[in-house]
């Protein structure tokens, strides 16, 4: 009898603590008590938390034979049960799931091992400290329901989980290697709509050589439509934040493809002012930011990106902070320094398409810049007189440039000013420019 009374009292106490059996707090305590591995940290500490990393001025470097510190283990089944129960309890509520239920970052060595199984030439973020550096630079609006983050080629998903744990409401993982898909889709299944995994190569969107594509090669229209992202006005705020490590083998070609799409409002830029947050080599960043007068390195890439975007260097990180796949060659040496990867933010300017510049005539502007910088020591006035007969002196004087100035000394904003003036002159003929555009388009079909 006394045993029965004690049992009733125990049930009454539980009921007062937890009004319903579905109460989130009581379920969480129950799950942890039943499934936690002895000696493991609580669920609120990530498996690979920052304080489990080595202390010191720098992060660990990753070489083939390096021994990385092991993180404390938490039962994977415990994490699965905990996440599933929490997801059910939190459906329909506005509070982000990750605040009380962080996703484990995984075993450090497992992430490194998984990254190195990739057969493509890629670099990966597996250090939680570096993932947090990226997170801090993406801004506080990640927790807004309006913010969509495209993470390109996340691999083991350390940055993906860091974004989720920080409260990002919508992360789209665009992964081009099937070897990582199962792991990412498993994380997707544990969340309540915060993560969407798509088999897609972001850097091969909109192929020009074929009208038919299949994953991971996709058209931007299909990707955005499937995700329910509609076209935004160019003057609106940034609808999508892209986070990526640029492929090192075709880095310059990829940057040119992106900026061409920007000027013509094609591909991803049909949907508004897409913000790019890219890790690119220090050498390509310096080329992108090169000033007029540096005849060897001032290029079309420099002019078009500086003309179209606000460019901000967010962070510089040594190459050995990233894990490279087995197929990735070490960074090559050259005249420009190349000891780091640079996290660079590229935000298209809201006033880019104004004063006569449109997506329809932007192709003409790009060809004009290309021809001017083909010979950077040629006088600009000679080019202007070919395009608009006997107008060179007048055009140069209107923007305050000397008649002897060479094409390699003209600032990107001055090229834009010249073009906006030229298209207003009746004598300006664009026929030869369009012929060159058509020739280039035909060549690109066979690349």
Secondary structure, DSSP 8 states (H G I E B T S, - for coil): -HHHHHHHHHHHHHHHH-SSTT-HHHHHHHHHHHH--TT---TTS-TT-GGGS--SSS-----TT----------HHHHHHHHHHHHHHHTT-SS-GGGTS------HHHHHHHHHT--SS-EE---HHHHHHHHHHT-GGGGSTT-EEEEE--TT-HHHHHHHHTT-S-EEEEE--GGGHHHHHHHHHHSSSSEEEEE--GGG-S-SS-S---TTS--HHHHHHHTT-----TTS--SEEEEEE--STTHHHHHHHHHHHHHTT-GGGGGS--EEEEEEEHHHHHHHT--TT-TTT--HHHHHHHHHEEEEEEEEEEGGGSEE-TT-------SS--SEEEEEEEEE-TTSS-TT--TTTHHHHHHHHHHHHHSTTSBHHHHHHHHSTT-HHHHHHHTT--TT-BGGG--HHHHHHHHHHHTT-TT---HHHHHHHHHHHHHHTT-
